[in-house]
């Protein structure tokens, strides 16, 4: 049938699948019928990933919502992870000298437990529940980012106590494993430390490069990575690079406040869509 996905064409897990799209056999995932629409969404998400990695990390939640809206939730997490790694490589190459390694060392003890907890959730929760959960997580993180817009009292660079740093690491590891939505958590942490723009971008770049590399074995162990996903990722890589290039240019002239409202509004709309659809 023209423009329709034949349920008999291949399978991954419990869902019918092809390189161009897939239909969830249980009926609890998005029904993908028109390949051009799917590819339009995936291409837009790839551009957003590149831009978010080199300019405004909070925008990454939009890519999370776009992917989860057209792919089964577990698959969307793994598929987006591969694109995020491409963006991470670009961000690290650009901002490699701007990392604050002391701030990163404070996060590491909590990150691994957070990733492990996220892996357990991915292996136990069905697609529909996970998709709605991703939406709730994004809404909560948008609320946290809105709170950050209020003036912060205290000296820039003042350190957080170790329980707060540990909690930030756990939250970052968990949200990035479950929903690739660790960006807002990292924003909370770095803004709370009073870092400047370049140090913010450099520290976030190295953090997510390392964390996303650690997530790859977990995703493979859950059976989320397959050949079609790798091919699809290869097709989308050029768009990540284009988005990253645009982000680098924008970051040079970036007035953060101009972007905050648009980014948070887009994230909130995407989160609501995931919850109600």
Buried (B, 14 or more C-beta within 10 A) or exposed (E): EEEEBEEEBEEBBEBBBBBBBBBBBEEBBBEBEEBEEBBEBBBBBBBBBBBBBBBBBBBBBBBBBBBBBBBBBBBBBBBBBBBBBBBBBBBBEBBEEBBBEEBBEBBBEBBBBBBBBBBBBBEEBBBBEBBBBBBEBBBBBBEBBEEBEEEEEEEEEEEBEEEBBBBBBBBBBBBBBBBBBBBBBBBBBBBBBBBEEEBBBBBBBBBBBBBBEBBBEBBEEBEBBBEBBEEBBEBBBEBBBBBBBBBBEBBEEBEBEEBBEEBBEBBBEBBBBBBEE
